[in-house]
Amino acid sequence: MKRFIDIFMRAVLTGFAIGIGGTVYLSCDNKYLGAFLFGTGLFVILSFGFNLFTGRVGYAVENKPAYILDLIVIWLGNLAGTAASGAMLMCTRISGIGDKAADICAVKFSDDLLSIFILAFFCGILMFIAADGYKKIENPVGKMLAIFLPVIVFILSGYEHCIANMFYFTVAGVWSVNAVIYLMVMTLGNAVGGMFIPLVRKSFITEEKK
């Protein structure tokens, strides 16, 4: 039980980190600057060893089936953290970010679910690249590029990140049955995308011997 509490609390802290990144993104008029600064959230998550669903799900390929329970706990913790941070911010003078979030959410909900899944799939690939790159790249500059470049690319490309969207849904005040359905599709797309590279690497690519 203590282990799951630790996993959950690290996931909750992740939700707050994503909330910080999402807030600065919504606050920036320049979308390029906003996309870059959003990466602050992922920087905090990876640097402090927090648990981000989209950064962990790819490793399901390498773990036992019981790891799925860890992922569920992480997802719920991410939801709790993003929802709490979003609700808190709506009680402040910067609550106007909710209007921009509502516009973003309207675009998402006007899209069809297949499109949402595919966009989430590509985001999942990028998030695995970020997490695995930070883990394996030893060069400090390379680590920073592994964090910020995938985030910038997924935001500017319009890809769907289920955890970021938890925050947007909260500050936009658009939670509904329909929002949950879209979030589930985004989660599935992120999961499949996150496992794509590990599956291909495990099944078809032989690591070169040094």
BELQUIJO-V990408 format. One record per residue. PHI is phi in radians with two decimals (* if undefined). PSI is psi as a letter, one per 30 degrees, with the letter a starting at -180 (none if undefined). Layout:
phi: <PHI:PHI>
psi: <PSI:PSI>
//
This chain:
phi: <*:-1.05:-1.08:-1.23:-1.13:-1.10:-1.05:-1.13:-1.16:-1.14:-1.29:-1.11:-1.07:-1.06:-1.02:-1.19:-1.12:-1.16:-1.06:-1.13:-1.12:-1.15:-1.13:-1.19:-1.12:-1.19:-1.52:-1.61:-1.29:-1.51:-1.15:-1.24:-1.13:-1.07:-1.10:-1.16:-1.21:-1.01:-1.07:-0.99:-1.05:-1.20:-1.03:-1.11:-1.05:-1.29:-1.20:-1.76:1.25:-1.37:-1.95:-1.88:-0.91:-1.25:-1.58:-1.81:-1.09:-1.06:-1.39:-1.08:-1.12:-1.68:-1.93:-1.29:-0.94:-1.09:-1.11:-1.05:-1.12:-1.03:-1.13:-1.12:-1.10:-1.09:-1.05:-1.16:-1.16:-1.07:-1.11:-1.08:-1.20:-1.20:-1.16:-1.16:-1.14:-1.11:-1.11:-1.12:-1.17:-1.25:-1.72:-2.04:-1.24:-1.69:-1.09:-1.10:-1.09:-1.10:-1.17:-1.17:-1.09:-1.11:-1.12:-1.12:-1.16:-1.07:-1.13:-1.12:-1.29:-1.49:-1.52:-1.54:-1.18:-1.13:-1.06:-1.05:-1.08:-1.12:-1.12:-1.23:-1.02:-1.19:-1.13:-1.05:-1.05:-1.12:-1.21:-1.19:-1.02:-1.10:-1.15:-1.26:-1.12:-1.08:-1.25:-1.80:-1.35:-1.55:-1.17:-1.00:-1.14:-1.08:-1.08:-1.17:-1.12:-1.10:-1.38:-1.41:-1.09:-1.04:-1.15:-1.03:-1.13:-1.19:-1.26:-1.20:-1.44:1.47:-1.23:-1.81:-1.99:-1.06:-1.28:-1.04:-1.20:-1.03:-1.19:-1.07:-1.06:-1.20:-1.24:-1.44:1.16:-2.02:-1.07:-2.85:-1.05:-1.10:-1.11:-1.15:-1.07:-1.08:-1.14:-1.13:-1.16:-1.07:-1.10:-1.10:-1.10:-1.08:-1.15:-1.12:-1.14:-1.12:-1.59:-1.06:-1.12:-1.03:-1.15:-1.14:-1.11:-1.32:-1.55:-2.18:-1.96:-1.66:-1.18:-1.23:-1.40:-1.50>
psi: <e:e:e:e:e:e:e:e:e:e:e:e:e:e:e:e:e:e:e:e:e:e:e:e:e:f:f:k:e:j:f:e:e:e:e:e:f:e:f:e:e:e:e:e:e:e:e:g:h:l:j:k:e:f:f:f:e:f:g:f:e:f:l:l:f:f:f:e:e:e:e:e:e:e:e:e:e:e:e:e:e:e:e:e:e:e:e:e:f:f:g:l:f:g:f:f:f:e:e:e:e:e:e:e:e:e:e:e:f:f:l:l:e:e:e:e:e:e:e:e:e:e:e:e:e:e:e:e:e:e:e:e:e:e:e:f:k:e:k:e:e:e:e:e:e:e:e:e:e:e:e:e:e:e:e:f:f:g:l:k:j:e:e:e:f:e:e:e:e:e:f:f:h:g:k:l:e:e:e:e:e:e:e:e:e:e:e:e:e:e:e:e:e:e:f:e:e:e:e:e:e:e:e:f:k:k:k:k:k:none>
//
